[in-house]
Amino acid sequence: MERGRSLRLVVASWALLVHIVPAVAQPAAGAGVAPLPPRLSDTGLYAPGSVTEIAPGRLEFAPQYPLWSDGAAKRRWIALPAGTLIDASDPDAWDFPAGTRFWKEFALGRRIETRYLERLPDGSWRFAVYVWNAEDTEATLAPVDGIAALPLQGASRTGTYAIPSETDCRACHEGAPVPVLGFGALQLSPDRDPLAPHASPRPAVDLRTLVADGIVRNLPPALLDQPPRIAARSRIERAALGYLHGNCGHCHSAPDSSGAAVPVDVVLAQSTKRASASADAVRASLVAVASRFRPHGVQGPTQVVEPGHSATSVLTLRMRSRDPRVQMPPLGTAIPDNEALALVERWIDEDLARPRTARQDSQQEQPTWTSSSTRAAPAVVAASTKSRSH
């Protein structure tokens, strides 16, 4: 009981800190927006009469740096209205047309929940969660306030599963430049990171196929010739920084990237427009930087990342903890990600402990992707005359 009360207090305080807008009531149908369907099967994900067959036109995708969700298996889909496209003029903030819909399914042995994200005609986004019944025959719309403890055998240490509230969803999604997480230039790059924790096998949909099919337009051609990747100095660093980008970067983004980034100096989001500069900025905000956080029982100064010493680095301490006053991320997880922890600890203890020479820094890990001169050229990235939707 004390842990639950502390967690609610921490989440509430954190939401205020990052200027989260309180959840609003569902728009009335008379306002030009239909209310959310009470059943997932009516949202358009599945073929009529089915809850397993995906409807035509829904693209399944998999980000290369997925969000840790306590070991839940996940599937993701996107659907665009007919005749529309995604404007990627800004490769770090894609512009999605009104009517864009996303679904993300979570499963622990069976399907538990499917989260839903939709862009409305006024340019805003609405968030919803559908909870699957025990028979796995239908998912129904969850309350706006979520479900704090859904009984579920094998889930976390308590045998319960937390269904997020709308405010929880916005707390993570609205810290990013665009409220869509996991569907962008870096996450869908065909130059996939082989060491990324929990990544799915190479998906059928990636940046090249989206451009070739005319779904994504106006992407800078350089990002097709040399697909996006983190400007890391080693394979381990690439995977570690990628994990931090995918799991923490939507809140720890550059101060000017959104109106809801956390007001602290740690920046973990990577940019595809300025890959080298953003990787440098991430390292500069972490490595050998004094931390204002004081772990219980620790005397003296601490560092966010202390090179060669993961055990005393505040970054890994907070990743490892599930004390609601300490843990990071503060939402969406009750179990530490041991695989990612091992990766980040190796980066701190091995990569950062070794002195680097100027020559090493100039020879960062090289892309394995072949240039456009040695492969078939993708479809032309056409200029779009379609107006932006916001």
VEXDREN-2710 file (C-alpha; in Angstrom, 1 decimal):
% VEXDREN-2710
k/r/px/py/pz
1/MET/0.0/0.0/0.0
2/GLU/2.8/2.4/0.9
3/ARG/4.6/1.7/-2.4
4/GLY/1.4/2.3/-4.4
5/ARG/0.8/5.6/-2.6
6/SER/4.5/6.7/-3.1
7/LEU/4.3/5.8/-6.8
8/ARG/1.2/7.9/-7.4
9/LEU/2.8/10.8/-5.6
10/VAL/6.0/10.5/-7.7
11/VAL/4.1/10.2/-10.9
12/ALA/1.8/13.2/-10.1
13/SER/4.8/15.3/-9.2
14/TRP/6.7/14.3/-12.3
15/ALA/3.7/15.0/-14.5
16/LEU/3.5/18.5/-13.1
17/LEU/7.3/18.9/-13.6
18/VAL/7.1/18.3/-17.3
19/HIS/4.0/20.4/-17.8
20/ILE/1.6/17.5/-18.6
21/VAL/-1.8/18.6/-19.7
22/PRO/-4.6/17.0/-17.7
23/ALA/-6.6/14.3/-19.5
24/VAL/-9.7/15.7/-21.2
25/ALA/-13.0/14.0/-21.8
26/GLN/-13.5/12.2/-25.1
27/PRO/-14.7/14.5/-27.8
28/ALA/-18.5/14.3/-28.5
29/ALA/-19.6/13.0/-31.8
30/GLY/-21.3/16.3/-32.5
31/ALA/-17.9/18.1/-32.4
32/GLY/-17.0/16.3/-35.6
33/VAL/-15.0/13.5/-33.9
34/ALA/-16.7/10.1/-33.3
35/PRO/-16.2/8.7/-29.8
36/LEU/-13.8/5.9/-29.4
37/PRO/-15.3/2.5/-30.1
38/PRO/-15.9/0.4/-27.0
39/ARG/-14.3/-2.7/-28.6
40/LEU/-10.9/-3.0/-30.2
41/SER/-12.4/-5.0/-33.1
42/ASP/-14.2/-1.9/-34.2
43/THR/-11.1/0.4/-34.4
44/GLY/-10.1/-1.0/-37.8
45/LEU/-7.1/-3.1/-36.9
46/TYR/-8.7/-6.5/-37.8
47/ALA/-10.6/-7.8/-40.7
48/PRO/-14.4/-7.8/-40.2
49/GLY/-15.5/-10.6/-37.8
50/SER/-12.0/-11.4/-36.7
51/VAL/-9.7/-10.5/-33.8
52/THR/-6.7/-12.3/-35.2
53/GLU/-6.6/-11.5/-39.0
54/ILE/-5.1/-8.1/-39.6
55/ALA/-7.1/-5.9/-42.0
56/PRO/-5.5/-5.0/-45.4
57/GLY/-3.5/-1.8/-45.4
58/ARG/-2.2/-2.1/-41.9
59/LEU/1.6/-2.1/-41.8
60/GLU/3.3/-4.0/-39.1
61/PHE/6.6/-2.5/-38.0
62/ALA/9.3/-3.0/-35.4
63/PRO/11.6/-0.3/-34.0
64/GLN/15.3/-1.3/-33.7
65/TYR/15.4/0.1/-30.1
66/PRO/12.2/-1.1/-28.5
67/LEU/10.8/0.1/-25.2
68/TRP/11.3/-2.3/-22.3
69/SER/7.9/-3.4/-20.9
70/ASP/8.8/-6.0/-18.3
71/GLY/9.3/-8.7/-20.8
72/ALA/6.0/-8.3/-22.7
73/ALA/6.0/-9.4/-26.3
74/LYS/4.8/-6.6/-28.6
75/ARG/3.4/-6.1/-32.1
76/ARG/2.8/-2.7/-33.7
77/TRP/0.8/-1.5/-36.7
78/ILE/0.2/1.8/-38.5
79/ALA/-2.7/2.8/-40.9
80/LEU/-2.9/5.9/-42.9
81/PRO/-6.1/7.3/-44.5
82/ALA/-6.3/6.5/-48.3
83/GLY/-4.4/9.0/-50.4
84/THR/-2.4/10.5/-47.6
85/LEU/1.3/10.3/-46.8
86/ILE/3.9/11.1/-44.1
87/ASP/5.9/14.2/-44.6
88/ALA/9.5/13.6/-43.5
89/SER/10.9/17.0/-44.4
90/ASP/12.1/17.1/-40.8
91/PRO/13.6/13.7/-40.3
92/ASP/13.5/14.1/-36.5
93/ALA/9.8/15.1/-36.4
94/TRP/7.7/13.4/-39.1
95/ASP/4.3/15.0/-39.8
96/PHE/1.5/12.5/-39.9
97/PRO/-1.8/13.2/-41.6
98/ALA/-5.1/13.5/-39.7
99/GLY/-6.6/10.0/-39.4
100/THR/-3.3/8.2/-38.8
101/ARG/-3.8/5.3/-36.4
102/PHE/-1.3/3.3/-34.4
103/TRP/-1.9/0.1/-32.5
104/LYS/0.6/-1.6/-30.1
105/GLU/-0.3/-5.1/-28.6
106/PHE/1.2/-6.3/-25.4
107/ALA/1.3/-10.0/-24.5
108/LEU/2.5/-12.1/-21.6
109/GLY/1.6/-15.6/-22.5
110/ARG/-1.7/-14.2/-23.9
111/ARG/-2.7/-10.8/-25.2
112/ILE/-3.2/-8.3/-22.3
113/GLU/-3.7/-4.9/-23.8
114/THR/-3.6/-3.0/-27.1
115/ARG/-2.8/0.7/-27.0
116/TYR/-4.3/3.0/-29.6
117/LEU/-3.1/6.4/-30.9
118/GLU/-5.0/8.5/-33.4
119/ARG/-4.4/11.9/-35.0
120/LEU/-7.6/14.0/-35.0
121/PRO/-8.6/16.6/-37.7
122/ASP/-7.4/19.5/-35.5
123/GLY/-3.9/18.0/-35.4
124/SER/-4.1/16.7/-31.8
125/TRP/-3.7/13.1/-30.8
126/ARG/-5.9/10.9/-28.7
127/PHE/-4.8/8.0/-26.6
128/ALA/-6.7/4.9/-25.5
129/VAL/-6.0/1.4/-24.2
130/TYR/-8.1/-1.7/-24.8
131/VAL/-7.9/-4.6/-22.4
132/TRP/-8.2/-8.2/-23.6
133/ASN/-10.6/-10.6/-21.8
134/ALA/-9.2/-13.9/-20.4
135/GLU/-10.7/-15.8/-23.3
136/ASP/-8.7/-13.7/-25.8
137/THR/-11.8/-13.1/-27.8
138/GLU/-12.1/-9.3/-27.5
139/ALA/-10.6/-6.2/-26.0
140/THR/-12.7/-3.5/-24.4
141/LEU/-11.9/0.2/-23.8
142/ALA/-10.2/0.8/-20.5
143/PRO/-11.2/3.7/-18.2
144/VAL/-9.4/7.0/-18.9
145/ASP/-7.8/6.6/-15.4
146/GLY/-6.4/3.2/-16.3
147/ILE/-6.4/0.1/-14.1
148/ALA/-3.8/0.2/-11.4
149/ALA/-3.7/-3.5/-10.6
150/LEU/-5.2/-5.9/-13.2
151/PRO/-4.9/-9.4/-11.7
152/LEU/-2.6/-11.4/-14.0
153/GLN/-0.7/-14.5/-13.1
154/GLY/3.0/-14.3/-13.8
155/ALA/3.0/-10.5/-14.2
156/SER/5.7/-8.6/-12.1
157/ARG/6.3/-9.6/-8.5
158/THR/2.8/-8.9/-7.4
159/GLY/0.7/-10.9/-9.8
160/THR/-0.9/-7.7/-11.2
161/TYR/-0.5/-5.7/-14.3
162/ALA/-0.9/-1.9/-14.6
163/ILE/-3.0/-0.6/-17.5
164/PRO/-1.8/3.0/-18.1
165/SER/-4.1/6.0/-17.8
166/GLU/-4.4/8.6/-20.5
167/THR/-2.2/10.9/-18.4
168/ASP/0.5/8.1/-18.2
169/CYS/0.4/7.8/-22.0
170/ARG/0.8/11.6/-22.5
171/ALA/3.6/11.8/-19.9
172/CYS/5.8/9.7/-22.2
173/HIS/4.6/10.6/-25.6
174/GLU/4.3/14.3/-25.3
175/GLY/7.9/14.8/-24.2
176/ALA/9.0/13.9/-27.8
177/PRO/9.0/16.3/-30.7
178/VAL/6.1/14.2/-32.1
179/PRO/3.9/12.1/-29.9
180/VAL/4.6/9.0/-32.1
181/LEU/7.4/6.8/-30.5
182/GLY/9.2/4.1/-32.4
183/PHE/8.2/5.1/-35.9
184/GLY/10.8/7.4/-37.3
185/ALA/13.9/7.6/-39.3
186/LEU/16.4/6.2/-36.8
187/GLN/14.1/3.5/-35.4
188/LEU/13.2/2.3/-38.9
189/SER/16.6/2.6/-40.4
190/PRO/17.6/-0.4/-42.6
191/ASP/21.0/-0.3/-40.9
192/ARG/19.8/-2.2/-37.9
193/ASP/21.8/-2.4/-34.7
194/PRO/22.6/-6.1/-34.1
195/LEU/23.3/-5.6/-30.4
196/ALA/20.1/-3.7/-29.6
197/PRO/18.4/-5.4/-26.6
198/HIS/15.1/-7.1/-27.3
199/ALA/15.0/-6.1/-30.9
200/SER/12.8/-8.1/-33.4
201/PRO/14.3/-9.7/-36.5
202/ARG/14.6/-7.4/-39.5
203/PRO/11.0/-6.3/-40.3
204/ALA/9.5/-6.2/-43.7
205/VAL/8.9/-2.4/-43.3
206/ASP/11.8/-0.1/-43.0
207/LEU/12.8/3.4/-44.2
208/ARG/13.6/2.3/-47.7
209/THR/10.3/0.4/-48.2
210/LEU/8.3/3.3/-46.8
211/VAL/9.9/5.7/-49.3
212/ALA/9.7/3.3/-52.2
213/ASP/6.0/2.7/-51.6
214/GLY/5.3/6.5/-51.4
215/ILE/4.2/6.3/-47.8
216/VAL/7.0/8.6/-46.6
217/ARG/7.9/11.6/-48.7
218/ASN/10.4/14.4/-48.6
219/LEU/13.0/12.5/-46.6
220/PRO/16.4/14.1/-47.2
221/PRO/18.1/11.9/-49.9
222/ALA/21.3/11.6/-47.8
223/LEU/19.4/9.4/-45.3
224/LEU/18.7/6.9/-48.1
225/ASP/22.3/6.9/-49.4
226/GLN/23.5/6.5/-45.8
227/PRO/20.7/5.3/-43.5
228/PRO/20.5/6.8/-40.0
229/ARG/22.6/5.3/-37.3
230/ILE/23.9/6.5/-34.0
231/ALA/27.4/8.1/-34.3
232/ALA/29.0/5.8/-31.8
233/ARG/32.6/5.1/-31.1
234/SER/32.1/1.3/-30.7
235/ARG/29.5/-1.4/-31.2
236/ILE/28.8/-1.5/-27.5
237/GLU/28.4/2.3/-27.3
238/ARG/26.0/2.3/-30.3
239/ALA/23.7/-0.2/-28.6
240/ALA/23.9/1.4/-25.2
241/LEU/23.1/4.9/-26.6
242/GLY/20.4/3.4/-28.8
243/TYR/18.7/1.8/-25.8
244/LEU/18.8/5.0/-23.9
245/HIS/17.3/6.8/-26.9
246/GLY/14.5/4.4/-27.3
247/ASN/13.6/4.1/-23.6
248/CYS/14.5/7.5/-22.2
249/GLY/15.0/9.9/-25.1
250/HIS/11.3/10.9/-25.5
251/CYS/11.5/12.6/-22.1
252/HIS/15.2/13.4/-22.0
253/SER/15.1/15.2/-25.3
254/ALA/16.8/18.5/-26.4
255/PRO/15.2/21.4/-24.5
256/ASP/14.1/23.0/-27.8
257/SER/12.6/19.9/-29.3
258/SER/9.3/19.9/-27.5
259/GLY/7.4/21.8/-24.9
260/ALA/7.3/18.9/-22.5
261/ALA/10.9/17.6/-22.2
262/VAL/12.1/17.1/-18.6
263/PRO/13.8/20.3/-17.4
264/VAL/17.1/18.6/-16.5
265/ASP/20.5/18.6/-18.2
266/VAL/20.6/14.9/-19.2
267/VAL/19.8/14.6/-22.9
268/LEU/19.4/11.0/-24.3
269/ALA/17.5/11.6/-27.6
270/GLN/19.5/11.1/-30.8
271/SER/19.0/13.3/-33.9
272/THR/19.2/12.0/-37.4
273/LYS/19.8/15.5/-38.8
274/ARG/22.8/16.1/-36.6
275/ALA/24.0/12.5/-35.8
276/SER/27.5/13.3/-34.7
277/ALA/26.6/16.5/-32.7
278/SER/23.7/14.7/-30.9
279/ALA/25.8/11.7/-29.9
280/ASP/28.4/14.1/-28.6
281/ALA/25.7/16.0/-26.7
282/VAL/24.4/12.8/-25.1
283/ARG/27.9/11.8/-24.0
284/ALA/28.6/15.3/-22.7
285/SER/25.4/15.3/-20.6
286/LEU/26.3/11.9/-19.1
287/VAL/30.0/11.1/-18.8
288/ALA/31.8/12.4/-15.8
289/VAL/29.0/14.9/-15.1
290/ALA/28.1/15.7/-11.5
291/SER/24.7/14.4/-10.5
292/ARG/22.2/16.3/-8.3
293/PHE/20.7/13.0/-7.3
294/ARG/22.0/11.6/-4.0
295/PRO/21.4/7.9/-3.5
296/HIS/20.4/6.8/0.0
297/GLY/23.4/6.2/2.1
298/VAL/25.9/7.6/-0.4
299/GLN/28.2/10.4/0.9
300/GLY/29.9/12.9/-1.3
301/PRO/29.5/13.8/-4.9
302/THR/28.2/11.4/-7.5
303/GLN/28.4/11.3/-11.3
304/VAL/25.6/10.5/-13.8
305/VAL/28.1/8.2/-15.5
306/GLU/31.4/7.6/-13.8
307/PRO/33.8/6.1/-16.4
308/GLY/34.9/2.6/-15.3
309/HIS/32.5/2.5/-12.4
310/SER/29.0/1.4/-13.3
311/ALA/28.3/0.4/-9.7
312/THR/28.5/4.0/-8.5
313/SER/27.1/5.6/-11.6
314/VAL/23.7/7.3/-11.0
315/LEU/22.4/6.2/-14.4
316/THR/22.7/2.5/-13.8
317/LEU/21.6/2.9/-10.1
318/ARG/18.3/4.4/-11.2
319/MET/17.9/1.9/-14.1
320/ARG/18.3/-0.9/-11.6
321/SER/16.0/0.4/-8.9
322/ARG/12.2/0.0/-8.8
323/ASP/11.8/2.1/-5.7
324/PRO/9.3/4.7/-7.1
325/ARG/11.4/7.5/-5.6
326/VAL/14.4/6.4/-7.5
327/GLN/13.6/4.4/-10.6
328/MET/14.0/5.5/-14.2
329/PRO/12.0/5.4/-16.3
330/PRO/9.4/6.4/-13.7
331/LEU/6.5/4.8/-15.6
332/GLY/5.6/1.6/-17.4
333/THR/7.9/-0.9/-15.7
334/ALA/8.0/-2.8/-12.5
335/ILE/10.9/-5.1/-13.4
336/PRO/14.5/-4.0/-14.1
337/ASP/15.8/-4.7/-17.6
338/ASN/18.8/-6.9/-16.8
339/GLU/19.9/-7.4/-20.4
340/ALA/20.0/-3.6/-21.0
341/LEU/21.7/-3.1/-17.6
342/ALA/24.5/-5.5/-18.6
343/LEU/24.9/-3.6/-21.8
344/VAL/25.1/-0.2/-20.3
345/GLU/27.4/-1.4/-17.5
346/ARG/29.7/-2.9/-20.1
347/TRP/29.8/0.4/-21.9
348/ILE/30.7/2.3/-18.6
349/ASP/33.1/-0.3/-17.3
350/GLU/35.0/-1.2/-20.5
351/ASP/34.5/1.4/-23.2
352/LEU/34.6/4.5/-21.1
353/ALA/37.4/3.2/-18.9
354/ARG/39.8/3.0/-21.8
355/PRO/41.6/6.2/-22.7
356/ARG/40.8/7.2/-26.3
357/THR/43.2/8.7/-28.8
358/ALA/42.4/11.4/-31.3
359/ARG/42.8/8.7/-34.0
360/GLN/40.3/6.4/-32.4
361/ASP/37.8/9.3/-32.1
362/SER/38.2/10.0/-35.8
363/GLN/37.6/6.4/-36.7
364/GLN/34.2/5.8/-35.1
365/GLU/32.3/2.6/-35.8
366/GLN/31.7/2.6/-39.5
367/PRO/28.4/1.8/-41.2
368/THR/28.0/-1.5/-42.8
369/TRP/25.4/-0.2/-45.3
370/THR/26.5/-0.1/-48.9
371/SER/26.2/3.1/-50.8
372/SER/23.5/3.8/-53.4
373/SER/26.1/3.4/-56.1
374/THR/26.4/-0.3/-55.4
375/ARG/22.7/-1.2/-55.0
376/ALA/19.5/-0.5/-56.7
377/ALA/18.3/3.0/-56.2
378/PRO/15.0/3.4/-54.3
379/ALA/12.1/5.3/-55.6
380/VAL/12.6/9.0/-56.0
381/VAL/11.8/11.0/-52.9
382/ALA/9.2/13.2/-54.4
383/ALA/8.4/16.7/-53.3
384/SER/5.0/16.9/-51.8
385/THR/2.5/19.6/-52.4
386/LYS/0.2/18.4/-49.6
387/SER/-0.2/20.9/-46.8
388/ARG/0.9/20.1/-43.3
389/SER/-1.9/19.1/-41.0
390/HIS/-1.0/21.3/-38.2
END
